[in-house]
Amino acid sequence: MLERWQSAAAQDQPLNIAEEMTPRNRRMQKTIRALDAVVYDIIAARRQRRADQGDLLSLLLSARDEETGQGMSDQQVRDEVMPMLLQER
């Protein structure tokens, strides 16, 4: 695989990353997509409920930018939550 990357770089050709994904990487991507779906569903449900549960998700959903007053997007909330869900303990 490394040789193909080096060859493509030397010839200034794009490399099709999808073709280079290993079975392990494909499983990881599938797992992340599934976890994303769960996280986005939880975010949507909590936004709809609009109740402070006294937890980190409530804190993130109620956070506002000091200058604009705008709240975090679902993507921003997801990006804050995912590392905590994926960390090893």
NUZAVEX-121950 format. One record per atom (N, C-alpha, C, O): residue in one letter; x negated, y, z. Coordinates in steps of 0.2 Angstrom, whole numbers, plus 2048, in hexadecimal, padded with zeros to 3 digits. Each point is the difference from the previous one (the first is absolute). Example, Ala and Ser with C-alpha at 12.3 -4.5 7.8 and 13.67 -1.06 7.14 Angstrom:
2
A7BE7E4827 A804806800 A7FC806800 A7FB7FF803 S8078067F9 S7FC806801 S804805803 S7FD806801 
***
This chain:
89
M7FC7FA800 M804806800 M7FC806800 M8018057FC L7F97FB808 L7FC806800 L7FD8017FA L7FF8067FE E7FF7F57FE E7FD8017FA E8058037FB E7FE8047FC R8087FB804 R8058037FC R801807801 R8018047FC W7FF7FE80B W800807802 W7FA8047FD W8018057FE Q7F97F8803 Q7FA8037FE Q8008017F8 Q7FE8057FE S8047F67FF S8018007F8 S8058067FE S7FE8037FC A8077FD807 A8058057FE A7FE807802 A8018057FC A7FB7FC80A A7FD806801 A7FB8027FB A7FF8067FE A7FD7F5801 A7FA8027FB A8038027F9 A7FD8047FD Q8087F9801 Q8038027FA Q806805800 Q8038027FB D7FD80180B D805806801 D8077FE7FE D8048047FD Q7FE7F6805 Q8067FD7FE Q8047FF807 Q7FE7FF805 P8098037FA P8047FF806 P8017F8802 P7FF7FC7FC L80180380B L8017F9802 L8077FF802 L802804804 N8017F77FA N8077FE802 N8007FD807 N7FE7FA801 I80380A804 I8007FE807 I8047FA801 I7FF7FC804 A8078047F9 A8057FB802 A7FD7F97FE A8027FB803 E7FA8057F7 E7FD7FA7FE E7FB7FD805 E7FE7FA801 E7FF80B803 E7FB7FF805 E8027FE807 E7FC7FE804 M80B8027FD M8027FF807 M8007F8801 M8027FC7FC T7FB80380A T7FF7F9802 T8077FE803 T804804802 P7FD7F57FF P8067FE803 P801803807 P805802802 R7F57FF801 R801803807 R802807800 R804802804 N7F98027F7 N8038077FF N8078007FE N803805803 R7FF7F77F9 R8078007FE R8057FE806 R805803800 R7F97F8804 R8047FF806 R800806805 R805801803 M7F58027FD M800806805 M8058067FD M803803804 Q7FC7FE7F5 Q8058057FD Q8077FE801 Q804805802 K7FE7F57FE K8077FE800 K802801808 K806802801 T7F57FC803 T802801807 T801808802 T805801804 I7F78037F9 I800807802 I8078037FD I803804803 R7FF7F97F7 R8068037FD R8067FD804 R805804801 A7FB7F6802 A8057FE804 A800804807 A806802802 L7F5800800 L7FF804806 L8038077FF L803803804 D7FB8007F6 D8028067FE D808800800 D803805802 A8007F67FB A807800800 A803800807 A805804801 V7F97F8803 V802800807 V7FF807803 V805803803 V7F58007FD V7FF807803 V8048057FD V803804804 Y7FE7FC7F5 Y8058057FD Y8077FF802 Y804805801 D7FE7F5800 D8077FF803 D801802807 D805803801 I7F67FC803 I800803807 I800807800 I804803804 I7F88007F8 I8008087FF I8078027FE I802805803 A8017F87F8 A8068037FD A8067FF806 A804805801 A7FC7F5802 A8057FF805 A7FF805806 A805803803 R7F57FF7FF R7FF804806 R8018087FE R803803804 R7FC7FE7F5 R8028077FE R807801800 R803805802 Q8017F67FC Q807800800 Q803801807 Q805803800 R7F87F9804 R803800807 R7FE807804 R804802804 R7F78017FA R7FD806803 R800800808 R802806803 A7FD7F5800 A800800807 A7F87FF802 A7FD7FC7FD D801807808 D7FA800803 D7FF7FA804 D8047FF805 Q7F87FC7F9 Q8007F9804 Q7FA801805 Q7FF7FB803 G7FD80B7FD G7FB800805 G7FA7FC7FE G7FC7FF804 D8038007F5 D7FA7FC7FE D7FC8047FB D8028057FE L7F97F8800 L7FC8037FB L8038017F9 L7FF8067FD L8067F6801 L8038017FA L805807801 L8008047FB S8037FC80A S804806801 S7FC807800 S8028057FE L7F87FA805 L7FB806801 L7FE8027F8 L8008067FF L7FE7F57FD L7FE8017F9 L8068037FC L7FF8057FD L8077F8804 L8068037FD L802807802 L8038047FC S7FB7FE80A S802806802 S7FB8067FF S801806801 A7F97F77FD A7FA805800 A8028057FA A8037FE7FB R7FB808806 R8008057FB R7FA8047FF R7FC801805 D8038017F5 D7FA8047FE D801807803 D805803800 E7F67FF804 E800807803 E8018067FB E804804802 E7FA7FB7F8 E8008067FC E8078007FC E8038057FE T7FF7F57FF T8057FF7FC T8077FE803 T8058017FE G7FA7FB808 G8067FD803 G8027FA7FD G8057FD802 Q7F78017F9 Q8027FA7FD Q7FE7F9803 Q7FB800803 G80A7FB7FD G7FE7FA803 G7FC7FB7FC G7FF8027FA M7FF7F9809 M7FC7FB7FC M8057FC7FB M8057FF801 S7F88007F9 S8037FC7FB S8007F8802 S7FC7FF805 D8087FD7F8 D8007F9802 D7F97FD7FF D7FE7FC804 Q7FF8067F6 Q7F97FE7FF Q7FB802805 Q7FC7FC802 Q80580A801 Q7FB802805 Q8017FC806 Q7FB7FF804 V80B8007FE V8027FC806 V7FD7F97FF V7FD7FE805 R8047FF7F5 R7FE7FA7FF R7F87FF801 R7FE7FC803 D7FF8097FA D7F9801800 D7FD800807 D7FA7FE802 E80A805803 E7FE801807 E8017F9803 E7FC7FE805 V8097FF7FA V8027FA803 V7FC7F97FE V7FF7FC804 M8008047F6 M7FD7FA7FD M7F97FE803 M8007FA802 P7FC80A7FF P7FA7FE804 P8017FD807 P7FC7FB801 M809808802 M8017FD807 M8037F97FF M7FF7FB804 L8058047F7 L8037F97FF L7FB7FB7FE L8007FA801 L7FB8087FB L7FB7FC7FD L7F97FF804 L7FC7FB7FF Q804809806 Q7F97FF804 Q8007F9804 Q8067FE802 E7F57FF7FF E7FF7FA804 E7FF802807 E7FD805802 R8067F7802 R800801807 R7FC7FA804 R7FF800806 
***
